[in-house]
């Protein structure tokens, strides 16, 4: 009788770890970004928080470019014995970037140097001043609606199983960006996928 026998050179199946997305748009999401602003004179603390969602287009296995859209908040405050002031601004956040991935052989770890622009469209904000002990608050609106701050972003992502942990430094490119986030550049750290 005829019998069927498996070939002796059969190798066990292993799933591909190839990450070649050439010619594809791949979704990207920064779900937590925290920035450390240079302090205005006499202020105690100044920071930003942001998130954004979008996509990257892959030119080849390593190089990509893309953009996202999301929300950013900037906040600064000063508190003294009998006085405090809080300033908060709200923005439509549009980060654009181009980068190059460098993975290890297993494709599980890598680094991505990247650069790009931050476009931050002012939506609104407010300033609150309070005087103690009578808690007499004075509120005023920030006139930032429609203003666009432009910053240059320089960053590095560390990829762990395709989840990025990143750090960036953003330099102001126009006066509006300086008005929003301070005269000097600032650092941000974040997580995404």
MDTraj code that builds the backbone (N, CA, C; nanometers):
import mdtraj as md
import numpy as np

residues = "UNK UNK UNK UNK UNK UNK UNK UNK UNK UNK UNK UNK UNK UNK UNK UNK UNK UNK UNK UNK UNK UNK UNK UNK UNK UNK UNK UNK UNK UNK UNK UNK UNK UNK UNK UNK UNK UNK UNK UNK UNK UNK UNK UNK UNK UNK UNK UNK UNK UNK UNK UNK UNK UNK UNK UNK UNK UNK UNK UNK UNK UNK UNK UNK UNK UNK UNK UNK UNK UNK UNK UNK UNK UNK UNK UNK UNK UNK UNK UNK UNK UNK UNK UNK UNK UNK UNK UNK UNK UNK UNK UNK UNK UNK UNK UNK UNK UNK UNK UNK UNK UNK UNK UNK UNK UNK UNK UNK UNK UNK UNK UNK UNK UNK UNK UNK UNK UNK UNK UNK UNK UNK UNK UNK UNK UNK UNK UNK UNK UNK UNK UNK UNK UNK UNK UNK UNK UNK UNK UNK UNK UNK UNK UNK UNK UNK UNK UNK UNK UNK UNK UNK UNK UNK UNK UNK UNK UNK UNK UNK UNK UNK UNK UNK UNK UNK UNK UNK UNK UNK UNK UNK UNK UNK UNK UNK UNK UNK UNK UNK UNK UNK UNK UNK UNK UNK UNK UNK UNK UNK UNK UNK UNK".split()
xyz = np.array([
    [0.0840, -0.1190, 0.0000],
    [0.0000, 0.0000, 0.0000],
    [0.0876, 0.1241, 0.0000],
    [0.0319, 0.2289, -0.0568],
    [0.1030, 0.3571, -0.0563],
    [0.0907, 0.4227, 0.0808],
    [0.1951, 0.4897, 0.1214],
    [0.1902, 0.5633, 0.2484],
    [0.2436, 0.7046, 0.2282],
    [0.1926, 0.7919, 0.3079],
    [0.2365, 0.9321, 0.3003],
    [0.3223, 0.9591, 0.4224],
    [0.4434, 1.0023, 0.4014],
    [0.5322, 1.0330, 0.5131],
    [0.5741, 1.1794, 0.5046],
    [0.5829, 1.2460, 0.6180],
    [0.6222, 1.3877, 0.6147],
    [0.7669, 1.4010, 0.5734],
    [0.8006, 1.5070, 0.5053],
    [0.9408, 1.5274, 0.4673],
    [1.0271, 1.5424, 0.5921],
    [1.1486, 1.4917, 0.5815],
    [1.2373, 1.4918, 0.6982],
    [1.2969, 1.6297, 0.7260],
    [1.2839, 1.7255, 0.6336],
    [1.3444, 1.8576, 0.6524],
    [1.2445, 1.9600, 0.7058],
    [1.1278, 1.9169, 0.7494],
    [1.0264, 2.0104, 0.7984],
    [1.0770, 2.0864, 0.9210],
    [1.0605, 2.2195, 0.9188],
    [1.0974, 2.3044, 1.0325],
    [0.9710, 2.3458, 1.1068],
    [0.9764, 2.3608, 1.2376],
    [0.8583, 2.4060, 1.3106],
    [0.8177, 2.5462, 1.2683],
    [0.6874, 2.5700, 1.2662],
    [0.6349, 2.7008, 1.2251],
    [0.6617, 2.8045, 1.3332],
    [0.7118, 2.9183, 1.2927],
    [0.7270, 3.0309, 1.3844],
    [0.6644, 3.1528, 1.3188],
    [0.5842, 3.2259, 1.3935],
    [0.5206, 3.3439, 1.3345],
    [0.6244, 3.4478, 1.2963],
    [0.5967, 3.5219, 1.1920],
    [0.6896, 3.6233, 1.1441],
    [0.6934, 3.7414, 1.2404],
    [0.8119, 3.7925, 1.2609],
    [0.8263, 3.9141, 1.3420],
    [0.8567, 4.0335, 1.2533],
    [0.8417, 4.0174, 1.1249],
    [0.8708, 4.1252, 1.0310],
    [0.7731, 4.2401, 1.0511],
    [0.8249, 4.3620, 1.0610],
    [0.7399, 4.4792, 1.0819],
    [0.7395, 4.5696, 0.9592],
    [0.7560, 4.5135, 0.8423],
    [0.7602, 4.5933, 0.7202],
    [0.6195, 4.6409, 0.6846],
    [0.5957, 4.7715, 0.7035],
    [0.4657, 4.8310, 0.6716],
    [0.4759, 4.9232, 0.5506],
    [0.5709, 4.8989, 0.4638],
    [0.5961, 4.9870, 0.3494],
    [0.4684, 5.0158, 0.2714],
    [0.4434, 5.1442, 0.2466],
    [0.3272, 5.1861, 0.1696],
    [0.1965, 5.1853, 0.2455],
    [0.2015, 5.1683, 0.3764],
    [0.0786, 5.1607, 0.4565],
    [0.0670, 5.2787, 0.5519],
    [-0.0581, 5.3129, 0.5826],
    [-0.0887, 5.4062, 0.6911],
    [-0.1183, 5.3226, 0.8156],
    [-0.0478, 5.3504, 0.9233],
    [-0.0643, 5.2764, 1.0484],
    [-0.1060, 5.3749, 1.1570],
    [-0.2107, 5.3401, 1.2305],
    [-0.2608, 5.4275, 1.3355],
    [-0.1593, 5.4522, 1.4464],
    [-0.1664, 5.5706, 1.5070],
    [-0.0760, 5.6071, 1.6165],
    [-0.1547, 5.6880, 1.7196],
    [-0.1224, 5.6683, 1.8471],
    [-0.1965, 5.7330, 1.9546],
    [-0.1012, 5.7681, 2.0679],
    [-0.0930, 5.8946, 2.1007],
    [-0.0214, 5.9394, 2.2200],
    [-0.1261, 5.9635, 2.3279],
    [-0.1344, 5.8734, 2.4259],
    [-0.2440, 5.8854, 2.5218],
    [-0.2032, 5.9542, 2.6511],
    [-0.0760, 5.9855, 2.6664],
    [-0.0350, 6.0618, 2.7838],
    [0.0944, 6.1334, 2.7521],
    [0.0896, 6.2657, 2.7575],
    [0.2089, 6.3459, 2.7365],
    [0.2112, 6.4554, 2.8414],
    [0.3226, 6.4647, 2.9127],
    [0.3353, 6.5628, 3.0194],
    [0.4570, 6.6494, 2.9912],
    [0.4379, 6.7822, 2.9940],
    [0.5467, 6.8748, 2.9641],
    [0.5835, 6.9601, 3.0834],
    [0.7106, 6.9976, 3.0893],
    [0.7641, 7.0800, 3.1976],
    [0.8023, 7.2157, 3.1383],
    [0.7197, 7.3161, 3.1608],
    [0.7443, 7.4479, 3.1041],
    [0.8454, 7.5248, 3.1880],
    [0.9205, 7.6112, 3.1207],
    [1.0078, 7.7017, 3.1950],
    [0.9176, 7.7984, 3.2713],
    [0.9480, 7.8207, 3.3967],
    [0.8590, 7.8967, 3.4841],
    [0.8571, 8.0445, 3.4496],
    [0.7370, 8.1025, 3.4423],
    [0.7305, 8.2487, 3.4358],
    [0.7889, 8.3069, 3.5645],
    [0.8379, 8.4262, 3.5561],
    [0.8979, 8.4892, 3.6738],
    [0.7976, 8.4921, 3.7897],
    [0.8392, 8.4456, 3.9046],
    [0.7637, 8.4414, 4.0308],
    [0.6616, 8.3276, 4.0376],
    [0.6459, 8.2468, 3.9295],
    [0.5478, 8.1381, 3.9353],
    [0.6083, 8.0149, 4.0010],
    [0.5224, 7.9368, 4.0665],
    [0.5667, 7.8172, 4.1369],
    [0.5776, 7.6952, 4.0464],
    [0.4872, 7.6825, 3.9488],
    [0.4840, 7.5616, 3.8672],
    [0.4156, 7.5912, 3.7350],
    [0.4648, 7.5266, 3.6283],
    [0.4033, 7.5419, 3.4957],
    [0.4200, 7.4112, 3.4193],
    [0.3125, 7.3633, 3.3556],
    [0.3178, 7.2337, 3.2886],
    [0.2174, 7.2277, 3.1744],
    [0.2298, 7.1228, 3.0944],
    [0.1307, 7.0923, 2.9909],
    [0.0894, 6.9460, 3.0034],
    [-0.0307, 6.9161, 2.9570],
    [-0.0776, 6.7784, 2.9411],
    [-0.1455, 6.7691, 2.8059],
    [-0.1225, 6.6579, 2.7336],
    [-0.1784, 6.6451, 2.5993],
    [-0.2031, 6.4998, 2.5635],
    [-0.2917, 6.4805, 2.4657],
    [-0.3117, 6.3510, 2.4006],
    [-0.3429, 6.3790, 2.2545],
    [-0.3167, 6.2813, 2.1673],
    [-0.3455, 6.2990, 2.0255],
    [-0.3562, 6.1635, 1.9571],
    [-0.4286, 6.1619, 1.8455],
    [-0.4491, 6.0390, 1.7687],
    [-0.4333, 6.0717, 1.6198],
    [-0.3769, 5.9770, 1.5440],
    [-0.3564, 5.9998, 1.4014],
    [-0.2993, 5.8782, 1.3338],
    [-0.2107, 5.8986, 1.2365],
    [-0.1534, 5.7877, 1.1608],
    [-0.0178, 5.8269, 1.1051],
    [0.0651, 5.7235, 1.0795],
    [0.1954, 5.7412, 1.0169],
    [0.1964, 5.6662, 0.8838],
    [0.2555, 5.7291, 0.7838],
    [0.2753, 5.6623, 0.6544],
    [0.4185, 5.6124, 0.6477],
    [0.4351, 5.4828, 0.6148],
    [0.5673, 5.4198, 0.6122],
    [0.6225, 5.4190, 0.4705],
    [0.7323, 5.4923, 0.4496],
    [0.7974, 5.4976, 0.3190],
    [0.8712, 5.3680, 0.2893],
    [0.9273, 5.3085, 0.3931],
    [0.9925, 5.1789, 0.3825],
    [0.9846, 5.1134, 0.5204],
    [1.0623, 5.0107, 0.5422],
    [1.0537, 4.9374, 0.6676],
    [1.0910, 5.0216, 0.7895],
    [1.1713, 5.1262, 0.7683],
    [1.2220, 5.2039, 0.8800],
    [1.1739, 5.3480, 0.8876],
    [1.1513, 5.4125, 0.7748],
    [1.1217, 5.5562, 0.7725],
    [0.9720, 5.5825, 0.7605],
    [0.9251, 5.6806, 0.8349],
    [0.7826, 5.7156, 0.8332],
    [0.7647, 5.8660, 0.8505],
    [0.6452, 5.9134, 0.8185],
    [0.6042, 6.0507, 0.8461],
    [0.4554, 6.0479, 0.8748],
    [0.4098, 6.1389, 0.9567],
    [0.2672, 6.1404, 0.9866],
    [0.2278, 6.2542, 1.0773],
    [0.1044, 6.2503, 1.1192],
    [0.0525, 6.3552, 1.2055],
    [-0.0622, 6.3054, 1.2894],
    [-0.0955, 6.3857, 1.3882],
    [-0.2045, 6.3519, 1.4792],
    [-0.2817, 6.4792, 1.5107],
    [-0.3953, 6.4626, 1.5744],
    [-0.4720, 6.5761, 1.6238],
    [-0.5257, 6.5394, 1.7613],
    [-0.5287, 6.6364, 1.8497],
    [-0.5742, 6.6081, 1.9854],
    [-0.5949, 6.7343, 2.0661],
    [-0.5724, 6.7229, 2.1939],
    [-0.5989, 6.8308, 2.2902],
    [-0.4761, 6.8550, 2.3764],
    [-0.4494, 6.9807, 2.4070],
    [-0.3416, 7.0168, 2.4993],
    [-0.3923, 7.1216, 2.5976],
    [-0.3476, 7.1082, 2.7216],
    [-0.3773, 7.2070, 2.8244],
    [-0.2461, 7.2570, 2.8828],
    [-0.2341, 7.3869, 2.8994],
    [-0.1189, 7.4460, 2.9665],
    [-0.1673, 7.5131, 3.0939],
    [-0.0920, 7.4937, 3.2017],
    [-0.1343, 7.5479, 3.3307],
    [-0.0131, 7.6004, 3.4067],
    [-0.0307, 7.7147, 3.4715],
    [0.0744, 7.7680, 3.5585],
    [0.0072, 7.8338, 3.6779],
    [0.0782, 7.8291, 3.7900],
    [0.0206, 7.8924, 3.9088],
    [0.1287, 7.9448, 4.0019],
    [0.0861, 8.0408, 4.0816],
    [0.1722, 8.1006, 4.1831],
    [0.0890, 8.1133, 4.3096],
    [0.1430, 8.0646, 4.4203],
    [0.0718, 8.0716, 4.5479],
    [0.1612, 8.1333, 4.6533],
    [0.1120, 8.2377, 4.7149],
    [0.1817, 8.3021, 4.8246],
    [0.0915, 8.3000, 4.9469],
    [0.1365, 8.3630, 5.0541],
    [0.0618, 8.3554, 5.1802],
    [-0.0816, 8.4040, 5.1671],
    [-0.1031, 8.5151, 5.1019],
    [-0.2367, 8.5734, 5.0964],
    [-0.2874, 8.5939, 4.9535],
    [-0.2237, 8.5247, 4.8580],
    [-0.2576, 8.5502, 4.7183],
    [-0.2243, 8.4274, 4.6345],
    [-0.3058, 8.4004, 4.5335],
    [-0.2717, 8.2964, 4.4373],
    [-0.3245, 8.3362, 4.3007],
    [-0.2603, 8.2864, 4.1959],
    [-0.3079, 8.3068, 4.0591],
    [-0.2898, 8.1766, 3.9820],
    [-0.3941, 8.1351, 3.9117],
    [-0.3914, 8.0171, 3.8250],
    [-0.4232, 8.0622, 3.6828],
    [-0.3415, 8.0176, 3.5875],
    [-0.3647, 8.0499, 3.4463],
    [-0.3723, 7.9190, 3.3691],
    [-0.4812, 7.8989, 3.2935],
    [-0.5027, 7.7749, 3.2177],
    [-0.5408, 7.8086, 3.0744],
    [-0.4736, 7.7434, 2.9783],
    [-0.5067, 7.7597, 2.8377],
    [-0.5417, 7.6259, 2.7745],
    [-0.6336, 7.6272, 2.6785],
    [-0.6791, 7.5058, 2.6100],
    [-0.6499, 7.5197, 2.4599],
    [-0.6020, 7.4099, 2.4003],
    [-0.5546, 7.4149, 2.2617],
    [-0.5956, 7.2902, 2.1835],
    [-0.6174, 7.3089, 2.0539],
    [-0.6212, 7.1963, 1.9607],
    [-0.4763, 7.1672, 1.9244],
    [-0.4331, 7.0467, 1.9522],
    [-0.2918, 7.0087, 1.9414],
    [-0.2704, 6.9247, 1.8164],
    [-0.1797, 6.9682, 1.7278],
    [-0.1517, 6.8978, 1.6025],
    [-0.0013, 6.8731, 1.5918],
    [0.0466, 6.7565, 1.6388],
    [0.1880, 6.7240, 1.6224],
    [0.2139, 6.6537, 1.4888],
    [0.3143, 6.7010, 1.4157],
    [0.3571, 6.6411, 1.2900],
    [0.4983, 6.5883, 1.3097],
    [0.5304, 6.4720, 1.2511],
    [0.6637, 6.4176, 1.2742],
    [0.7116, 6.3291, 1.1601],
    [0.8438, 6.3155, 1.1544],
    [0.9089, 6.2228, 1.0641],
    [1.0163, 6.1517, 1.1453],
    [1.0277, 6.0189, 1.1268],
    [1.1211, 5.9446, 1.2101],
    [1.1799, 5.8242, 1.1393],
    [1.2743, 5.7605, 1.2082],
    [1.3428, 5.6437, 1.1530],
    [1.3591, 5.5399, 1.2635],
    [1.3076, 5.4198, 1.2393],
    [1.3111, 5.3145, 1.3418],
    [1.4371, 5.2295, 1.3298],
    [1.4912, 5.1917, 1.4451],
    [1.6059, 5.1019, 1.4525],
    [1.5706, 4.9937, 1.5538],
    [1.5420, 4.8712, 1.5045],
    [1.5012, 4.7606, 1.5913],
    [1.6145, 4.6597, 1.6084],
    [1.6066, 4.5844, 1.7191],
    [1.6984, 4.4715, 1.7332],
    [1.6481, 4.3550, 1.6474],
    [1.7228, 4.2455, 1.6440],
    [1.6893, 4.1339, 1.5548],
    [1.5534, 4.0733, 1.5846],
    [1.5139, 4.0681, 1.7114],
    [1.3846, 4.0084, 1.7479],
    [1.2677, 4.1012, 1.7208],
    [1.2937, 4.2266, 1.6851],
    [1.1906, 4.3269, 1.6598],
    [1.1109, 4.3643, 1.7856],
    [1.1597, 4.3274, 1.9026],
    [1.0865, 4.3568, 2.0268],
    [1.1318, 4.4859, 2.0944],
    [1.2515, 4.5299, 2.0612],
    [1.3045, 4.6516, 2.1212],
    [1.3668, 4.7384, 2.0124],
    [1.3558, 4.8682, 2.0300],
    [1.4138, 4.9575, 1.9311],
    [1.4144, 5.1010, 1.9780],
    [1.4751, 5.1850, 1.8959],
    [1.4734, 5.3288, 1.9208],
    [1.4300, 5.3995, 1.7936],
    [1.3673, 5.5151, 1.8118],
    [1.3222, 5.5941, 1.6980],
    [1.3608, 5.7400, 1.7217],
    [1.4668, 5.7887, 1.6575],
    [1.4896, 5.9332, 1.6592],
    [1.3897, 5.9990, 1.5639],
    [1.3342, 6.1119, 1.6037],
    [1.2362, 6.1780, 1.5179],
    [1.2372, 6.3283, 1.5403],
    [1.1795, 6.3994, 1.4461],
    [1.1665, 6.5440, 1.4552],
    [1.0340, 6.5837, 1.3909],
    [0.9938, 6.7058, 1.4146],
    [0.8679, 6.7520, 1.3570],
    [0.8262, 6.8856, 1.4138],
    [0.6989, 6.9173, 1.3935],
    [0.6445, 7.0457, 1.4376],
    [0.5239, 7.0233, 1.5275],
    [0.5097, 7.1092, 1.6262],
    [0.3885, 7.1157, 1.7076],
    [0.3102, 7.2386, 1.6641],
    [0.1862, 7.2182, 1.6226],
    [0.0953, 7.3280, 1.5926],
    [-0.0121, 7.3279, 1.7007],
    [-0.0228, 7.4376, 1.7741],
    [-0.1195, 7.4468, 1.8836],
    [-0.2111, 7.5657, 1.8610],
    [-0.3382, 7.5341, 1.8296],
    [-0.4384, 7.6358, 1.8017],
    [-0.5110, 7.6714, 1.9306],
    [-0.4994, 7.7971, 1.9714],
    [-0.5653, 7.8419, 2.0932],
    [-0.7160, 7.8366, 2.0817],
    [-0.7805, 7.7792, 2.1815],
    [-0.9271, 7.7719, 2.1863],
    [-0.9804, 7.8698, 2.2902],
    [-0.9202, 7.8724, 2.4061],
    [-0.9638, 7.9616, 2.5133],
    [-0.8877, 7.9329, 2.6402],
    [-0.9159, 8.0103, 2.7415],
    [-0.8503, 7.9898, 2.8694],
    [-0.8962, 8.0936, 2.9687],
    [-0.8422, 8.0843, 3.0895],
    [-0.8823, 8.1798, 3.1925],
    [-0.7700, 8.1998, 3.2926],
    [-0.7793, 8.3120, 3.3599],
    [-0.6895, 8.3454, 3.4690],
    [-0.7755, 8.3701, 3.5930],
    [-0.7366, 8.3104, 3.7046],
    [-0.8103, 8.3266, 3.8302],
    [-0.7137, 8.3788, 3.9364],
    [-0.7466, 8.4932, 3.9940],
    [-0.6695, 8.5493, 4.1038],
    [-0.7547, 8.5467, 4.2294],
    [-0.6972, 8.5027, 4.3384],
    [-0.7716, 8.4937, 4.4648],
    [-0.6901, 8.5591, 4.5759],
    [-0.7628, 8.6330, 4.6606],
    [-0.6995, 8.7025, 4.7727],
    [-0.7557, 8.6466, 4.9027],
    [-0.6664, 8.6062, 4.9935],
    [-0.7070, 8.5482, 5.1197],
    [-0.7007, 8.6530, 5.2293],
    [-0.7766, 8.6402, 5.3384],
    [-0.8591, 8.5230, 5.3739],
    [-1.0031, 8.5284, 5.3239],
    [-1.0413, 8.6330, 5.2515],
    [-1.1825, 8.6469, 5.2141],
    [-1.2179, 8.5749, 5.0839],
    [-1.1178, 8.5077, 5.0172],
    [-1.1431, 8.4299, 4.8949],
    [-1.2077, 8.5126, 4.7845],
    [-1.1710, 8.6381, 4.7775],
    [-1.2241, 8.7261, 4.6739],
    [-1.1557, 8.6914, 4.5415],
    [-1.2254, 8.6200, 4.4519],
    [-1.1673, 8.5754, 4.3259],
    [-1.1989, 8.6729, 4.2132],
    [-1.0991, 8.6962, 4.1310],
    [-1.1173, 8.7757, 4.0106],
    [-1.0817, 8.6878, 3.8917],
    [-1.1778, 8.6700, 3.8018],
    [-1.1578, 8.5833, 3.6853],
    [-1.1545, 8.6668, 3.5583],
    [-1.0692, 8.6255, 3.4652],
    [-1.0635, 8.6909, 3.3350],
    [-1.0333, 8.5867, 3.2281],
    [-1.0847, 8.6104, 3.1070],
    [-1.0625, 8.5175, 2.9967],
    [-0.9328, 8.5508, 2.9241],
    [-0.8644, 8.4457, 2.8792],
    [-0.7460, 8.4639, 2.7966],
    [-0.7893, 8.4821, 2.6510],
    [-0.7349, 8.5812, 2.5851],
    [-0.7709, 8.6086, 2.4462],
    [-0.6735, 8.5366, 2.3532],
    [-0.6890, 8.4039, 2.3469],
    [-0.5989, 8.3234, 2.2634],
    [-0.6728, 8.2505, 2.1513],
    [-0.8034, 8.2667, 2.1432],
    [-0.8823, 8.1970, 2.0415],
    [-0.8354, 8.2288, 1.9005],
    [-0.8004, 8.1263, 1.8235],
    [-0.7562, 8.1442, 1.6859],
    [-0.6073, 8.1648, 1.6694],
    [-0.5347, 8.1904, 1.7776],
    [-0.3896, 8.2067, 1.7694],
    [-0.3227, 8.0698, 1.7541],
    [-0.2165, 8.0640, 1.6746],
    [-0.1467, 7.9376, 1.6497],
    [-0.0012, 7.9490, 1.6932],
    [0.0373, 7.8633, 1.7874],
    [0.1763, 7.8529, 1.8274],
    [0.2453, 7.7430, 1.7479],
    [0.3675, 7.7698, 1.7012],
    [0.4426, 7.6724, 1.6223],
    [0.5734, 7.6426, 1.6938],
    [0.5979, 7.5144, 1.7192],
    [0.7205, 7.4735, 1.7851],
    [0.7917, 7.3641, 1.7072],
    [0.9238, 7.3587, 1.7191],
    [1.0041, 7.2541, 1.6583],
    [1.0301, 7.1461, 1.7620],
    [0.9935, 7.0234, 1.7279],
    [1.0052, 6.9114, 1.8219],
    [1.1205, 6.8196, 1.7809],
    [1.2075, 6.7879, 1.8793],
    [1.3176, 6.6934, 1.8603],
    [1.3007, 6.5841, 1.9642],
    [1.2944, 6.4583, 1.9202],
    [1.2615, 6.3549, 2.0171],
    [1.3278, 6.2208, 1.9923],
    [1.3099, 6.1341, 2.0912],
    [1.3585, 5.9965, 2.0839],
    [1.2557, 5.9061, 2.1509],
    [1.2170, 5.7997, 2.0797],
    [1.1257, 5.7002, 2.1350],
    [1.2024, 5.5724, 2.1642],
    [1.1703, 5.5096, 2.2747],
    [1.2197, 5.3763, 2.3054],
    [1.1026, 5.2813, 2.2869],
    [1.1170, 5.1863, 2.1962],
    [1.0087, 5.0936, 2.1645],
    [1.0274, 4.9640, 2.2429],
    [0.9250, 4.9241, 2.3170],
    [0.9244, 4.7975, 2.3901],
    [0.8011, 4.7201, 2.3434],
    [0.8228, 4.6150, 2.2658],
    [0.7116, 4.5382, 2.2061],
    [0.6176, 4.6308, 2.1291],
    [0.6726, 4.7276, 2.0570],
    [0.5989, 4.8203, 1.9707],
    [0.5175, 4.9242, 2.0480],
    [0.5413, 4.9385, 2.1775],
    [0.4803, 5.0458, 2.2560],
    [0.5874, 5.1495, 2.2867],
    [0.5677, 5.2755, 2.2436],
    [0.6736, 5.3746, 2.2623],
    [0.6656, 5.4488, 2.3965],
    [0.7830, 5.4674, 2.4555],
    [0.8024, 5.5620, 2.5643],
    [0.8909, 5.6707, 2.5053],
    [0.8490, 5.7955, 2.5125],
    [0.9243, 5.8963, 2.4405],
    [0.9554, 6.0193, 2.5258],
    [1.0600, 6.0888, 2.4834],
    [1.0992, 6.2156, 2.5426],
    [1.1290, 6.3122, 2.4286],
    [1.0839, 6.4344, 2.4425],
    [1.1056, 6.5344, 2.3382],
    [1.1457, 6.6682, 2.3993],
    [1.2060, 6.7499, 2.3160],
    [1.2361, 6.8874, 2.3529],
    [1.1779, 6.9754, 2.2436],
    [1.0972, 7.0728, 2.2824],
    [1.0297, 7.1591, 2.1855],
    [1.0805, 7.3022, 2.1972],
    [1.1198, 7.3570, 2.0839],
    [1.1695, 7.4943, 2.0767],
    [1.0638, 7.5831, 2.0126],
    [1.0384, 7.7022, 2.0669],
    [0.9397, 7.7919, 2.0061],
    [0.9904, 7.8486, 1.8741],
    [0.9016, 7.8524, 1.7742],
    [0.9370, 7.9079, 1.6436],
    [0.8642, 8.0385, 1.6144],
    [0.7618, 8.0709, 1.6918],
    [0.6946, 8.1990, 1.6704],
    [0.6535, 8.2615, 1.8042],
    [0.6101, 8.3846, 1.7981],
    [0.5776, 8.4610, 1.9190],
    [0.4599, 8.4004, 1.9934],
    [0.3626, 8.3467, 1.9208],
    [0.2449, 8.2880, 1.9867],
    [0.2851, 8.1681, 2.0723],
    [0.3764, 8.0849, 2.0202],
    [0.4228, 7.9701, 2.0987],
    [0.4907, 8.0176, 2.2272],
    [0.5695, 8.1247, 2.2181],
    [0.6341, 8.1806, 2.3367],
    [0.5307, 8.2336, 2.4354],
    [0.4253, 8.2951, 2.3843],
    [0.3192, 8.3462, 2.4720],
    [0.2468, 8.2321, 2.5429],
    [0.2251, 8.1219, 2.4716],
    [0.1524, 8.0080, 2.5285],
    [0.2358, 7.9311, 2.6306],
    [0.3624, 7.9019, 2.5931],
    [0.4406, 7.8027, 2.6682],
    [0.5739, 7.8537, 2.7217],
    [0.5992, 7.9823, 2.7085],
    [0.7208, 8.0395, 2.7633],
    [0.8248, 8.0707, 2.6573],
    [0.9169, 8.1572, 2.6938],
    [1.0195, 8.2050, 2.6009],
    [1.1185, 8.0956, 2.5613],
    [1.1412, 8.0007, 2.6515],
    [1.2427, 7.8981, 2.6271],
    [1.1791, 7.7669, 2.5813],
    [1.2622, 7.6764, 2.5339],
    [1.2140, 7.5431, 2.5005],
    [1.1763, 7.4665, 2.6252],
    [1.1063, 7.3528, 2.6054],
    [1.0660, 7.2718, 2.7212],
    [1.0655, 7.1235, 2.6861],
    [1.0817, 7.0413, 2.7886],
    [1.0814, 6.8965, 2.7743],
    [0.9414, 6.8392, 2.7916],
    [0.9165, 6.7276, 2.7203],
    [0.7945, 6.6485, 2.7401],
    [0.8319, 6.5018, 2.7483],
    [0.7550, 6.4281, 2.8230],
    [0.7674, 6.2826, 2.8263],
    [0.6298, 6.2246, 2.7984],
    [0.6239, 6.1026, 2.7448],
    [0.4933, 6.0489, 2.7102],
    [0.4945, 5.8991, 2.6832],
    [0.3740, 5.8461, 2.6676],
    [0.3495, 5.7071, 2.6327],
    [0.2550, 5.7042, 2.5130],
    [0.2645, 5.5993, 2.4337],
    [0.1760, 5.5890, 2.3189],
    [0.1717, 5.4489, 2.2643],
    [0.1089, 5.4347, 2.1460],
    [0.1138, 5.3099, 2.0698],
    [0.0744, 5.3381, 1.9273],
])
top = md.Topology()
chain = top.add_chain()
for i, resn in enumerate(residues, 1):
    res = top.add_residue(resn, chain, resSeq=i)
    for name in ("N", "CA", "C"):
        top.add_atom(name, md.element.get_by_symbol(name[0]), res)
traj = md.Trajectory(xyz[None], top)
